[in-house]
Amino acid sequence: MQPGSSAAPRHRTVEAPAGRLHLVEQGSGPLVLLVHGFPESWYSWRHQLPALAAAGYRAVAIDVRGYGRSSKPAGTDAYRMLDLVADNVAVVRALGEEDAVIVGHDWGSNIASASALLHSEVFTAVALLSVPYAPPGGPRPTDIFSRIGGAEQEFYVSYFQEPGRAEAEIEPDVRGWLAGFYAALSADTMPAPNAPDPHFVARGGGRLRDRFPTQALPAWLSEDDLDVYAGEFERTGITGALNRYRSMDRDWEDLAPHRGAPVEQPSLFIGGALDASTTWMSDAIDAYPTTLPGLAASHLLDGCGHWIQQERPDEVNRLLTDWLATLQG
């Protein structure tokens, strides 16, 4: 164990292209940068920070721009992938480091893989949780998503595109909406396979929350945990988080020079077997020998949903620390 690894987590802010990024760090040693997804914050890594610190790493979880205590630039264009990658580079530099291992979950997985792809000199290894790596390219994203669902349903990514539309559903009851969204994608509370899919909205005035479970919180989420998440979004609003979805076509244009590019660095993938991200993107996982040639292992955790590092923290911590140990040899 490295000196200082048992110290309590420390909150700080650093300068970045976003303006200011809030982060929480614990431990000392090689830097491991943790990037959350939607709709979360640094807090989704609360179980990983002490485990990584105890294993001899400097674990740092950020609030992505638009979230939590980080800056929230105005305008959808400020949430391009290139800008989020630049934020990550700035964090590494602000912490006085030359390089880092980057770990991402959900949207953070996409941000982590893009960071590794564009800045291999900074991000020397990458671990992806829940959302598999798929190289840039293919058809325009909004064209793909607009065709999913058919005449009766609209895919949630398309529902999120119009500024103000999802906000009108979410912001009057942030806590209730988050509770339902988290439950909908958790293994122990997700709807039955024959129930209406919570990733879709009924056309003609439907809402996402119409299909959310309402009976109980998932086992990994306490009332206090929910208060933390809800408190942040009640204070900041949800627009900054939704702007990530609204930037997907711009990302497609920006990353066109990297069409089909593999991520060459050492890598790790951990997904939930009950997560739609892994079932819908099974072809991307099958392509890993080509797209992630440095892959050490790909793990699908049985009986696990989308919020993988919170649903199964001990298992994820073990897989991460075992993999990180191989990088130090």
Secondary structure, 3 states (H helix, E strand, C coil): CCCCCCCCCEEEEEEECCEEEEEEEECCCCEEEEECCCCCCHHHHCCHHHHHHHCCCEEEEECCCCCCCCCCCCCHHHHCHHHHHHHHHHHHHHCCCCCEEEEEECHHHHHHHHHHHHCCCCEEEEEEECCCCCCCCCCCHHHHHHCCCCCCEEEHHHHCCCCCHHHHHHHHHHHHHHHHHHHHCCCCCCCCCCCCCCCEEECCCCCHHHHCCCCCCCCCCCHHHHHHHHHHHHHHCCHHHHCCHHHHHHHHHHCHHHCCCCCCCCEEEEEECCCHHHHHCHHHHHCHHHHCCCEEEEEEECCCCCCHHHHCHHHHHHHHHHHHHHHCC
